[in-house]
Amino acid sequence: MDAFYIITTGSLVAMACGLLGCFLILRKMAMVGDAISHAVLPGIVLAFLLSGSRDSVIMLLGAGTIGVITTFLIEFFHKKGNLQSDASIGVTFTWLFALGVILISVFAGEVDLDQDCVLYGEIAYVPLDLWIGNDGTIYGPRSLYISAVVLSIIVLFIWLGYKELHLTTFDPAFASAIGISTALWHYLLMGAVSITTVASFESVGAILVVALLIAPPATAYLLTHSFKRMLLITVLIAILVSATGYYLAVAIDGSIAGAMSTMAGFFFALALIFSPTDGLLFKRQKQNKSAASLKKSLSEV
């Protein structure tokens, strides 16, 4: 049963991250998730200092608020400061992460936070963190319910705003011309990324969240040129990464999060080599055919 809980939680997190990652990759903002994962540290510390509680909801509110502020700052530095996107992302998350480290060091005696847990998480503990009702009824792992709610929100968000998200991603000029606010949908997307990233921290850790946000959609991107197919393939890869990553960790008696990240990289490498549309082998065969065709034409002349 523990394996079922871990694989299911990992799959739910991977699907939520992957669906949003499709939009981030096509908007060339794949590293925003990495930025948010580091920048929310001061939000977690401030939430604890202000509330005196380690309740997950309060932590999520603090981290989520800083996550949204991070996206605003990245956009502000990019547009108002004329910085490149990667530079504005780097500047924003490094100083916010540093601020979080300073807050922890200054209030070291008052803050009881496990930085390893915040950054690296531990999906193996999912079956141990149970949701227990007031009457003592055990409903199952708390992370499972949180991940399911987050995935439902993300699917509903994409379903309701698919047209706007699609147009603002592929043709923002046309979207503006027909009255769709590109800025509004940009911030809505970044807000969804913030909520998903922060909500997934406690279950799987920041490092695995970043891997799941980028690797499955990047793999799907190599396998199809259709955006709808890319979303579906991303979901399938997300489930495969969770299942195969878990059993790889069991086989080698290693870290589950590390094994899942490794499998995400493995599937990406397979797609890079064997993709029927953009794979290295396909391109090589295409080049050979073109060279043979050119050689034949020249010989006929």
SULQUIWO-V341628 format. One line per field, one symbol per residue. ss: DSSP state (H for helix, E for strand, L for the rest). phi: phi as a letter, one per 40 degrees, with the letter a starting at -180 (. if undefined). burial: 1 if it has 9 or more other ideal C-beta (glycine too) atoms within 8 Angstrom, else 0. A space follows every 50 residues. Layout:
ss: ???
phi: ???
burial: ???
//
This chain:
ss: LHHHHHHHHHHHHHHHHHHHHHHHHHLLLLLHHHHHHHHLHHHHHHHHHH HLLLLHHHHHHHHHHHHHHHHHHHHHHHHLLLLLHHHHHHHHHHHHHHHH HHHHHHLLLLLLLLHHHHHHLLHHHHHHLEEELLLLLEEEEHHHHHHHHH HHHHHHHHHHLHHHHHHHHHLHHHHHHLLLLHHHHHHHHHHHHHHHHHHH HHHHLHHHHHHHHHHHHHHHHHHLLLHHHHHHHHHHHHHHHHHHHHHHHH HHLLLHHHHHHHHHHHHHHHHHHHLLLLLHHHHHHHHHHHHHHHHHHHHH L
phi: .ccccccccccccccccccccdcccccfbcccccccccccdccccccccc cgbbdcccccccccccccddcccdcccccccfccdccccccccccccccc ccdcccbdcbcbbccccccbgacccdcccccbcccgccchcccccccccc ccccccccccbdccccccccacccccccgccccccccccccccccccccc dccbgcccdccccbcccccccccabccccccccccccdcccccccccccc cbfbcccccccccccccccccccbdcbbcccccccccccccccccccccc c
burial: 00001111111111111111111111000101111111111111111110 00000101111111111101111111110000101011111111011011 10110010001010001111101001100110000000001111111101 10111011001001111110010011000101001111111111111111 11111111111111111111111100101110111011111111110110 00000111111111101100111010101001100000000000000000 0
//
